[in-house]
Amino acid sequence: MGGIFGVVSKDDCSLDLFFGVDYHSHLGTRRGGLAVWRKDEKFQRAIHNIQNSPFRTKFESDIEEMKGHVGIGCISDYEPQPLLARSHLGRFAVTTVGIVTNKDALVAELMDAGGSFLEMSGGEINQTELILAMINTQKTILDGIRYVQSKIQGSITMLVATPEGIYGARDKMGRTPLQIGIKKDAQGSILAHCLSFESFAYINLGYKDLHELGPTEIVYVTADRYEVLQQPQKEMKICTFLWIYYGYPTACYEGVNVEVMRNNCGALLARRDKGIDVDYVAGVPESGNGHAIGYANESGIKFARPFIKYTPTWVRSFTPAKQSIRDLTAHMKLIPVEQLIRGKKLLFLDDSVVRGTQMRNTVEFLYNNGAKEVHIRSASPPSMFGCKYLNFSPGKSDMDLIARQVVRDFDGDDRYLKDYCTDNTERYHAMVEQIARRLNFTSLKYHLLADVKTAVGIDPDSLCTYCFTGEE
């Protein structure tokens, strides 16, 4: 995943940029980057590995020298960025979030035309470098952004900083968010504008919500104002997992707060789960907590935290590339509260059950600490397809998903896959029961897709649910 943030200010923008990017740290753990246009008329850039040290620690010394009026930055789980350019379009910097699934074809097309690329370690080509190169084939930066939107498959939301301002472009189908904030002084005079993946990232910096970009919308932002250069299209497929898992509880997308949506999710799960006999409802921290609170409030069952995650020095466990490291990270974070576990019947809400390895380990951890029963409720439907839009799962194949493994074991192939994606079929219920047995759950229920859409509350046709249904 990843997050992006940019600032254009009448005064120095560096501290707003520093803290605004840092507020996106929940979206990634591999790399961070900043680029600022300085008064000496050049971009200064810093990129650091943040796998073993938080963003603030790595960048606090850099920001002292990165003084300027225009800046962009990112948290990235993939390529180093922002990237800098000096071309017929002038000097500019680019940062992106998303994935280009036809990257190889686009790289080959540009190379046939005489272009060249730098290879990252492992032989990969920097995806943001591809975007920059595509922009450079056009007569203006605006034309370049439009060209990128017309050519790529997948999704790319981007910021392009120039010495005067920042272009912001939301991806073609609006799968990821991009929002504009405005800062004013006590007299109402405008001081700055920012562009941000996460709306909450600028609130404590003194900015107010101004405008949320629509799908394929392009804006140009200066310290004084913003201008819409390309109107949004009506069709949208925003990622449902933004609310279920990715988003920080204080974030809002399309006017819907993450924590409120998660409370709604839990409440709807509870309404379909009447009569269960447990001592406590709990969330798998951190994203499961909001779902669990909604479930507890609706059901009347006490909410508790039978284990706490120690997070100051441990990253989010889905991010590391190796499963063994993800498992170790997940285990090291769990600190049990034995008085809330031993002899208790527990019901846990988690955002999802994707590969199942961490949940298996978590349940084993609870049993080892004396739990009598462990019931699991997933706030999302079974994940049946790997995301091809946002790099959600580090897995390389749909067969990394436990639901798909069970389907293949049942049938040997995917000829009945549609039945397993439909939550009222015999095959679906058999799959869920088998997953529960494999992971040693006392019971397992997944959220119904219709209820997830209801919990979000926007036009259901505007939600991307590809990972659940395989439908575009």
DRENTOR-839506 format. One record per residue (C-alpha): z, y, x; residue in one letter. Coordinates in steps of 0.02 Angstrom, whole numbers, plus 50000, padded with zeros to 5 digits. Layout:
% residues N
> Z; Y; X; A
...
This chain:
% residues 472
> 50000; 50000; 50000; M
> 50034; 50177; 50063; G
> 50060; 50357; 50010; G
> 49984; 50527; 50052; I
> 50048; 50706; 50049; F
> 49974; 50876; 50093; G
> 50032; 51058; 50096; V
> 49945; 51227; 50102; V
> 50069; 51369; 50126; S
> 50071; 51555; 50161; K
> 50206; 51518; 50290; D
> 50234; 51369; 50403; D
> 50206; 51206; 50308; C
> 50277; 51084; 50435; S
> 50448; 51048; 50358; L
> 50378; 51028; 50182; D
> 50248; 50909; 50253; L
> 50378; 50812; 50353; F
> 50494; 50783; 50206; F
> 50354; 50759; 50080; G
> 50278; 50617; 50181; V
> 50449; 50542; 50214; D
> 50478; 50529; 50026; Y
> 50334; 50403; 50023; H
> 50421; 50283; 50141; S
> 50454; 50158; 50001; H
> 50266; 50128; 49992; L
> 50243; 50062; 50168; G
> 50328; 50016; 50330; T
> 50196; 49999; 50466; R
> 50131; 50171; 50515; R
> 50157; 50354; 50479; G
> 50046; 50500; 50524; G
> 50039; 50690; 50516; L
> 49902; 50817; 50552; A
> 49927; 51007; 50550; V
> 49802; 51149; 50579; W
> 49892; 51260; 50703; R
> 49880; 51447; 50734; K
> 49789; 51413; 50898; D
> 49645; 51349; 50790; E
> 49656; 51164; 50819; K
> 49725; 51013; 50730; F
> 49879; 50931; 50804; Q
> 49909; 50752; 50754; R
> 50048; 50625; 50775; A
> 50041; 50440; 50727; I
> 50184; 50318; 50754; H
> 50229; 50138; 50718; N
> 50375; 50141; 50596; I
> 50406; 49954; 50579; Q
> 50568; 49959; 50676; N
> 50621; 50139; 50650; S
> 50614; 50254; 50498; P
> 50484; 50391; 50480; F
> 50608; 50533; 50507; R
> 50668; 50463; 50672; T
> 50493; 50445; 50741; K
> 50426; 50614; 50687; F
> 50574; 50734; 50699; E
> 50528; 50786; 50876; S
> 50341; 50802; 50838; D
> 50368; 50918; 50691; I
> 50450; 51049; 50801; E
> 50280; 51085; 50880; E
> 50170; 51055; 50728; M
> 50176; 51230; 50657; K
> 50037; 51287; 50542; G
> 49986; 51330; 50364; H
> 49887; 51174; 50319; V
> 49942; 50995; 50344; G
> 49918; 50818; 50279; I
> 50009; 50655; 50313; G
> 50029; 50476; 50259; C
> 50131; 50318; 50257; I
> 50012; 50174; 50289; S
> 50030; 49986; 50295; D
> 49860; 49968; 50377; Y
> 49754; 50080; 50487; E
> 49815; 50227; 50594; P
> 49782; 50394; 50508; Q
> 49754; 50540; 50475; P
> 49592; 50548; 50575; L
> 49517; 50708; 50646; L
> 49335; 50760; 50645; A
> 49229; 50895; 50726; R
> 49052; 50891; 50658; S
> 48916; 50992; 50572; H
> 49042; 51008; 50430; L
> 49167; 51094; 50544; G
> 49341; 51033; 50589; R
> 49436; 50930; 50464; F
> 49564; 50791; 50447; A
> 49561; 50643; 50326; V
> 49694; 50527; 50256; T
> 49669; 50394; 50123; T
> 49757; 50265; 50016; V
> 49674; 50114; 49937; G
> 49550; 49981; 49992; I
> 49361; 49971; 50015; V
> 49309; 49794; 49970; T
> 49127; 49820; 50022; N
> 49176; 49891; 50191; K
> 49068; 49773; 50293; D
> 48911; 49817; 50196; A
> 48943; 50004; 50211; L
> 48980; 49989; 50398; V
> 48818; 49894; 50424; A
> 48722; 50025; 50325; E
> 48790; 50167; 50431; L
> 48762; 50072; 50594; M
> 48580; 50038; 50544; D
> 48563; 50226; 50527; A
> 48627; 50251; 50706; G
> 48814; 50270; 50675; G
> 48952; 50191; 50777; S
> 49135; 50145; 50750; F
> 49288; 50114; 50855; L
> 49365; 49942; 50834; E
> 49551; 49924; 50803; M
> 49648; 49785; 50885; S
> 49595; 49621; 50807; G
> 49416; 49682; 50787; G
> 49446; 49778; 50626; E
> 49360; 49943; 50590; I
> 49473; 50082; 50532; N
> 49441; 50104; 50346; Q
> 49480; 50289; 50350; T
> 49355; 50307; 50493; E
> 49224; 50233; 50377; L
> 49267; 50362; 50244; I
> 49257; 50502; 50373; L
> 49088; 50440; 50435; A
> 49020; 50432; 50258; M
> 49076; 50610; 50223; I
> 48988; 50666; 50382; N
> 48820; 50601; 50319; T
> 48814; 50739; 50187; Q
> 48782; 50926; 50192; K
> 48956; 50978; 50132; T
> 49128; 50900; 50124; I
> 49120; 50903; 49934; L
> 48953; 50812; 49937; D
> 49030; 50688; 50059; G
> 49177; 50650; 49945; I
> 49060; 50625; 49798; R
> 48953; 50510; 49906; Y
> 49106; 50406; 49950; V
> 49155; 50391; 49767; Q
> 48980; 50334; 49722; S
> 48965; 50202; 49859; K
> 49130; 50114; 49881; I
> 49194; 49964; 49786; Q
> 49383; 49952; 49768; G
> 49477; 50116; 49764; S
> 49504; 50264; 49880; I
> 49609; 50419; 49846; T
> 49598; 50546; 49986; M
> 49651; 50712; 50059; L
> 49532; 50809; 50171; V
> 49613; 50956; 50262; A
> 49512; 51102; 50329; T
> 49576; 51258; 50418; P
> 49578; 51350; 50251; E
> 49638; 51220; 50126; G
> 49639; 51039; 50065; I
> 49517; 50940; 49961; Y
> 49603; 50811; 49851; G
> 49507; 50671; 49766; A
> 49578; 50536; 49653; R
> 49492; 50367; 49658; D
> 49350; 50333; 49539; K
> 49451; 50233; 49411; M
> 49617; 50323; 49437; G
> 49704; 50166; 49500; R
> 49816; 50272; 49611; T
> 49892; 50441; 49567; P
> 49870; 50613; 49644; L
> 49968; 50765; 49585; Q
> 49976; 50950; 49628; I
> 50139; 51046; 49645; G
> 50166; 51234; 49655; I
> 50304; 51331; 49744; K
> 50353; 51509; 49695; K
> 50485; 51631; 49755; D
> 50620; 51706; 49644; A
> 50502; 51844; 49589; Q
> 50368; 51722; 49535; G
> 50249; 51749; 49681; S
> 50156; 51592; 49737; I
> 50209; 51529; 49908; L
> 50121; 51361; 49925; A
> 50036; 51214; 49843; H
> 50051; 51030; 49884; C
> 49958; 50870; 49840; L
> 50058; 50710; 49825; S
> 50042; 50526; 49779; F
> 50221; 50530; 49714; E
> 50270; 50671; 49597; S
> 50455; 50668; 49646; F
> 50413; 50695; 49831; A
> 50401; 50883; 49812; Y
> 50538; 50920; 49684; I
> 50679; 50945; 49810; N
> 50563; 51052; 49915; L
> 50554; 51184; 49778; G
> 50388; 51135; 49698; Y
> 50355; 51114; 49513; K
> 50228; 51001; 49428; D
> 50064; 51092; 49407; L
> 49920; 50969; 49380; H
> 49890; 50782; 49384; E
> 49715; 50737; 49437; L
> 49614; 50623; 49325; G
> 49501; 50481; 49381; P
> 49364; 50537; 49503; T
> 49426; 50718; 49492; E
> 49405; 50825; 49649; I
> 49504; 50984; 49682; V
> 49514; 51112; 49821; Y
> 49687; 51183; 49853; V
> 49737; 51339; 49949; T
> 49905; 51425; 49965; A
> 49861; 51538; 49817; D
> 49774; 51424; 49693; R
> 49682; 51263; 49657; Y
> 49504; 51243; 49595; E
> 49429; 51094; 49505; V
> 49266; 51050; 49593; L
> 49228; 50893; 49493; Q
> 49293; 50861; 49319; Q
> 49382; 50695; 49285; P
> 49299; 50554; 49193; Q
> 49382; 50486; 49036; K
> 49386; 50302; 49086; E
> 49541; 50254; 49186; M
> 49618; 50093; 49253; K
> 49783; 50146; 49331; I
> 49884; 50008; 49416; C
> 50018; 49938; 49300; T
> 50119; 49884; 49452; F
> 50152; 50067; 49492; L
> 50282; 50063; 49354; W
> 50336; 49882; 49370; I
> 50364; 49880; 49557; Y
> 50284; 50006; 49675; Y
> 50351; 50169; 49608; G
> 50517; 50247; 49651; Y
> 50628; 50263; 49495; P
> 50610; 50453; 49492; T
> 50419; 50449; 49498; A
> 50307; 50486; 49349; C
> 50128; 50433; 49322; Y
> 50025; 50495; 49175; E
> 50184; 50575; 49110; G
> 50282; 50411; 49106; V
> 50438; 50395; 49214; N
> 50458; 50234; 49314; V
> 50642; 50205; 49272; E
> 50612; 50237; 49087; V
> 50468; 50113; 49086; M
> 50575; 49982; 49174; R
> 50715; 50006; 49047; N
> 50586; 49983; 48909; N
> 50523; 49825; 48995; C
> 50695; 49749; 49003; G
> 50733; 49791; 48822; A
> 50574; 49708; 48761; L
> 50613; 49553; 48864; L
> 50786; 49544; 48786; A
> 50716; 49554; 48610; R
> 50613; 49396; 48642; R
> 50758; 49307; 48729; D
> 50891; 49300; 48594; K
> 51031; 49172; 48601; G
> 51041; 49147; 48788; I
> 51218; 49110; 48850; D
> 51254; 49195; 49016; V
> 51400; 49290; 49092; D
> 51302; 49431; 49173; Y
> 51131; 49512; 49177; V
> 51079; 49571; 49350; A
> 50929; 49643; 49436; G
> 50849; 49585; 49597; V
> 50865; 49747; 49695; P
> 50797; 49872; 49699; E
> 50652; 49874; 49576; S
> 50731; 49739; 49465; G
> 50882; 49847; 49426; N
> 50795; 49960; 49301; G
> 50725; 49810; 49207; H
> 50898; 49729; 49206; A
> 50984; 49885; 49139; I
> 50861; 49889; 48994; G
> 50891; 49704; 48960; Y
> 51080; 49723; 48966; A
> 51082; 49875; 48853; N
> 50973; 49789; 48724; E
> 51061; 49619; 48729; S
> 51240; 49679; 48745; G
> 51269; 49563; 48893; I
> 51367; 49642; 49036; K
> 51268; 49711; 49182; F
> 51331; 49665; 49356; A
> 51274; 49660; 49537; R
> 51318; 49486; 49603; P
> 51238; 49527; 49769; F
> 51195; 49689; 49855; I
> 51048; 49720; 49970; K
> 51092; 49800; 50136; Y
> 50944; 49917; 50156; T
> 50986; 50048; 50290; P
> 50908; 49944; 50429; T
> 50800; 49818; 50334; W
> 50627; 49858; 50268; V
> 50554; 49804; 50101; R
> 50528; 49619; 50118; S
> 50354; 49604; 50044; F
> 50275; 49705; 50185; T
> 50283; 49603; 50347; P
> 50126; 49501; 50375; A
> 50211; 49338; 50419; K
> 50296; 49240; 50280; Q
> 50434; 49184; 50400; S
> 50478; 49366; 50437; I
> 50474; 49410; 50252; R
> 50592; 49266; 50217; D
> 50710; 49313; 50358; L
> 50711; 49495; 50304; T
> 50748; 49449; 50124; A
> 50890; 49334; 50176; H
> 50972; 49456; 50296; M
> 50980; 49591; 50162; K
> 51078; 49488; 50036; L
> 51266; 49515; 50036; I
> 51355; 49412; 49900; P
> 51497; 49468; 49788; V
> 51577; 49297; 49766; E
> 51690; 49347; 49621; Q
> 51534; 49386; 49518; L
> 51444; 49226; 49568; I
> 51560; 49077; 49581; R
> 51564; 48976; 49420; G
> 51454; 49105; 49329; K
> 51298; 49086; 49226; K
> 51182; 49224; 49286; L
> 51021; 49297; 49220; L
> 50917; 49395; 49345; F
> 50776; 49516; 49309; L
> 50645; 49534; 49445; D
> 50488; 49640; 49445; D
> 50378; 49488; 49474; S
> 50370; 49308; 49534; V
> 50215; 49309; 49645; V
> 50224; 49180; 49785; R
> 50397; 49120; 49736; G
> 50462; 49091; 49911; T
> 50587; 49233; 49910; Q
> 50649; 49194; 49735; M
> 50673; 49011; 49784; R
> 50778; 49069; 49932; N
> 50874; 49193; 49825; T
> 50918; 49061; 49695; V
> 50972; 48941; 49832; E
> 51080; 49081; 49904; F
> 51163; 49104; 49733; L
> 51195; 48918; 49710; Y
> 51267; 48908; 49886; N
> 51389; 49044; 49834; N
> 51446; 48948; 49681; G
> 51330; 49002; 49539; A
> 51333; 48881; 49392; K
> 51165; 48932; 49318; E
> 51027; 49050; 49375; V
> 50902; 49106; 49243; H
> 50753; 49212; 49298; I
> 50657; 49337; 49194; R
> 50500; 49417; 49267; S
> 50459; 49595; 49212; A
> 50275; 49556; 49233; S
> 50161; 49413; 49178; P
> 50115; 49276; 49304; P
> 50011; 49343; 49449; S
> 49849; 49243; 49440; M
> 49732; 49345; 49550; F
> 49761; 49438; 49713; G
> 49739; 49626; 49697; C
> 49571; 49688; 49761; K
> 49607; 49871; 49733; Y
> 49773; 49921; 49815; L
> 49816; 49793; 49949; N
> 49968; 49740; 49847; F
> 49986; 49565; 49918; S
> 49973; 49524; 50104; P
> 49912; 49351; 50056; G
> 49733; 49301; 50101; K
> 49695; 49191; 49951; S
> 49733; 49175; 49766; D
> 49804; 49005; 49812; M
> 49951; 49095; 49894; D
> 50009; 49132; 49716; L
> 50128; 49002; 49646; I
> 50048; 49007; 49474; A
> 49878; 48965; 49548; R
> 49954; 48826; 49653; Q
> 50026; 48746; 49495; V
> 49859; 48764; 49404; V
> 49768; 48679; 49547; R
> 49896; 48540; 49553; D
> 49879; 48512; 49366; F
> 49689; 48513; 49353; D
> 49617; 48504; 49529; G
> 49512; 48659; 49496; D
> 49508; 48818; 49391; D
> 49407; 48759; 49240; R
> 49551; 48798; 49120; Y
> 49610; 48954; 49209; L
> 49584; 49067; 49059; K
> 49705; 48959; 48959; D
> 49839; 48983; 49092; Y
> 49813; 49172; 49085; C
> 49847; 49172; 48898; T
> 50032; 49171; 48855; D
> 50025; 49072; 48692; N
> 49940; 48913; 48753; T
> 50013; 48743; 48795; E
> 49944; 48755; 48971; R
> 50030; 48922; 48998; Y
> 50200; 48854; 48943; H
> 50177; 48697; 49050; A
> 50137; 48806; 49201; M
> 50293; 48914; 49176; V
> 50404; 48760; 49158; E
> 50332; 48686; 49317; Q
> 50359; 48848; 49415; I
> 50541; 48848; 49358; A
> 50564; 48669; 49418; R
> 50484; 48703; 49586; R
> 50591; 48856; 49617; L
> 50751; 48775; 49550; N
> 50777; 48902; 49410; F
> 50886; 48852; 49264; T
> 50754; 48936; 49156; S
> 50607; 49054; 49180; L
> 50517; 49173; 49064; K
> 50380; 49296; 49107; Y
> 50350; 49458; 49016; H
> 50209; 49459; 48890; L
> 50063; 49569; 48939; L
> 50063; 49654; 48769; A
> 50246; 49703; 48793; D
> 50213; 49770; 48968; V
> 50078; 49884; 48897; K
> 50197; 49938; 48759; T
> 50332; 49978; 48888; A
> 50214; 50094; 48982; V
> 50163; 50180; 48822; G
> 49993; 50253; 48869; I
> 49824; 50194; 48805; D
> 49828; 50008; 48850; P
> 49643; 50012; 48893; D
> 49686; 50135; 49032; S
> 49794; 50007; 49125; L
> 49729; 49894; 49263; C
> 49794; 49717; 49233; T
> 49671; 49625; 49344; Y
> 49806; 49527; 49437; C
> 49863; 49449; 49272; F
> 49697; 49420; 49184; T
> 49557; 49431; 49313; G
> 49469; 49553; 49199; E
> 49400; 49714; 49272; E
